[in-house]
Amino acid sequence: MTASDSGAVLYDARADGIAIITINRPEQRNCLSRDVREGLREAWARFEADDALRIAILTGSGDKAFCAGGDLKEMVETGMTVPPRDMFALPYDSIELSKPTIAAVNGHAMAGGWMIAQACDLCVASTNAKFAITEVKVGRGSPWAAPLIHMIPQRIFMEIVLTGKPITAERAYEIGLVNRLAQPGGALDAAIELAWEVLEGAPLSVKAARETVMLSTEMGRGAALQAARATHELAYHSEDAQEGPRAFAEKRKPVWKGR
């Protein structure tokens, strides 16, 4: 089924707790046109509202482009200067999400394409993928790239944004931008496999773990430790916190209840 009437974004709510969100404009290199932006906004909202879904994978149709970025033609036609704060449906930024996400990059992720891949918690890329922040090439800006300083070394970050030149998937993996590599055509399957690994964990523990990573990027060491202890309180007091050790002792797979 689709997340928008135009079919620009496909939304698949799977029975295993995974939502797959697919930008479906391969003829436009899956650029972030208005219909794609609206479809993504609706898809993320549906994912967040569905308690049966625990993790989402964002990908693009075809094997040439995950997402080529913003619609430059639209920018020319509208005379756009600074993009509106809520123009792009950016996970954990302009979109409020409380569950983990994975980018399955199956082709080029350029400019805004890099932006939405970067916004996801995890990233899997096919070996034929390329990443670039190309804004300097077209006189635009990439303020959304600021969190990269928590992901990759400063000098590499500097070269990427100053030159606008693409890096290969292998290079992205080497510098820590990409978690796993897959053969061409295999990014989505690899992302699903990674999602299954996340789903093996207790829901409240996964939620607290994700929050700990994010708050640790915002705070100093002492404050982060204190905040992390508070974040994990719910998980420690849950039924699952008793089920996990019990299942281990009984040599069986735990049955999580998420409470």
N, C-alpha and C positions, 0 to 999 in steps of 0.2 A: 504494500500500500504506500501511498505517497503522503508526505507531510505538507504538501501544498498542491493547489488545484492545477498548477502548471506542470507538475512533475519534475520541477527543477531540483528537488531534493527528495530522495527516497528514504523511507523510514521502515525498518524491519524490527519489530519487537519479538525477539525469539523466546522460546519456552525455557531456555537455559539461563535466563536472566541477563542476556546481552542484547543491547540495542545497537543496530548497525545503521548509521546515518551516512548516506551516499550522495555527494554532489553529482547531479546527473545532467551535466551540460558539456559532454566531451567535445562536441563540435566547437565550443567556445573555450576549450581548455579548462573547463570548470571554473571560470573566473567568477568573482564575487559580484555578479550583477544583481539588480534589485530583486528579481524573483528568487535567486539563490539565497540572498541575505534573509528574505522573508521566510523561505522554507527552512533555513537553518534555525532561525529564531523559534519557529513553531516546533521543530523537531527536538531541540534542546528542552523546551518547556514540557513537551510530552514525556520525555525521558525522565526528567526530574520529578514529575507528578506521579509516575507509575512505580509503586512500591515493589512490584514484582521484578523490576529491572534494577540491576546492581552496578552495571558498568556499560559504557558506550564506546563504540569504535566509530571514528570519523574517517571516511575514505572518499575517493573520487572515481567516477566511471571511466573506463578505458585504462590504457597502460601508458599513455603519453604524459598526462598531467594529473597530479593530485589536485592542484589548484594553482592557476597562473597568477592569482592575485586580484587586485581591484579592477574594475571595468574602466580602463582609461578613456574609452570613447564616451562613457557616461560623464566622466569628470570634465571632459572638454565641453560637452553639450550643456552641462549645468554650470560651468565656470567655477567648479568647486575649489575652495581654498582649504581651510582646515576641516577635515571630515567631522561631522557631528559625533559627539561622544558615544551615542548609541547606534551609530551607523552599522557596525559589524557585530554580529552575535558571537562574542568572544567568551568562551568558557571561563568562569571564575573571575571575569572582569565585568563586561557589560551584561553577562548572563550569570545569574546566581545558580550554582550547582553545588551539591553536597556529595556527589558520587564520583568515582574515578573515571577517567577517559583515556582512550588510546588513539593516536593518529596512525593510520595505516597508509603510508605514503607510497603510492604505486607509480609515481612519475614525478615530473618537475613540481617543486613547491617553491614558488617564486613570490617575493614581496608579501602580499596578503596571504598567499598560500603558506609561506614560512610562518606568518603570524598565527594562523589558526592551528598549524601543527605544533608550534611552540607552546600554545596555550593549553594543549592537552597534557595530562600528567605523564604519559608514556608515549614512545614513538617507535614504530617498526617501519623500516623502509626497504623497498626492493633495491637490488644492486644497480639497477638502471636509473634510479631516482637521482635528482640533483636539487640542491637547496641554494637559494640566493636571496639576499636582501638588496634589491635592485633600485631602491628609491633614488639614490644619487644619480642614476642614469637618466631619470625622467624629471628631476627637479622636485620630487616629492619628499616626504619625511617618513621616519620609522620610529616614532616615540615608543610604540608598543614593544620594541626590541629591548628596552631597558632591563627587564628581568633576565636577559641572557647572561648577565654578569654572574648570576648564581648557577649557571649551567656550564659555561665554557670559559677558558682563560681569557684575561683581558686583551692581550695582544692579538689573539685570534679573532675575538669579537671586533676589535678595532679594524683589522684588515677586511673583515667581511662587510662592515658597513661603509668603510671608506672607499673600497674599490667596486663594490656591487657585483663582484665576480662570483659565479657559482662554485660550490664545492660538491664533490661526489658524495654518494651515500657512504662509501667506505671512509672518507674523511670525516663525515658527520658522525660516524660511529666511533672513530678514533678520538675525537675531541669530546665525546660524551653527549652529543645532541640526540643521538639515536641509540635506543636500547638494544635492538636486534636487527640483523640484516636477513633478507629473504631473497630467494631467486626471483627473477622477473615473473610477474604474475602471481607471486606467492605472498605478497604483503598482507592481504586480508586474512588468509589462513594462518599466517604467523601471529597476527594480532589476536585472532580468536584463541589460538593456543595460549598466548600470554594472558588473555582475559580469563580463561579457565583456571590458570594458576592463581590469579587473584581471587577468583570465586571460591577456591578451596578454603580460603581463610574465613574466620568468623566475621560476619558483617560489621559488628560494632568495633572489632579490633582493626579491621581494614579502614573503617572511617576514621578512627582515632590516629592510626598510622599516617594516613594521608594528611590530616590536619596538623600533625606534628611536623612533617616535612615542610609544610607551607609556613607555619608560624616560626619555624627555625630560620627561615630566610628573612624574617621581619625583625627578629630580636637578637640581642646579645646572648651569650651562653647561659648565664644565670637565669635571665628572664625566660628563655626558651625552655629550660629544664622545669621551671616552676609551672609554666603554662602547659607543658606536655603532661605533667602529672595530673593536672586538673582535667585535661582532655581525655585521659584514659580512665577516669573514675567510673564512667558508665560501663565501659567494657569489663573492668575488674568486678563490678557488682552484678554482672549479667548472669543469666542461666548458662549461657554459652561458656563462661569462664569456668564453670564446673563441669560442663559436658566435655570440653577439650581434654583436660587431664584424665577424666574418667574413660573416655574413648581410647586414649593412649594406653592406659593401664590394661584395658580389656582387649587391646590389639584389634580395634575396629575403626572404621571411618566415622568421624564425628557427625552428628546430625545437628546442624545449626538452626537456631530459631530466631536469631537476630534480636534477642531480648535477654 
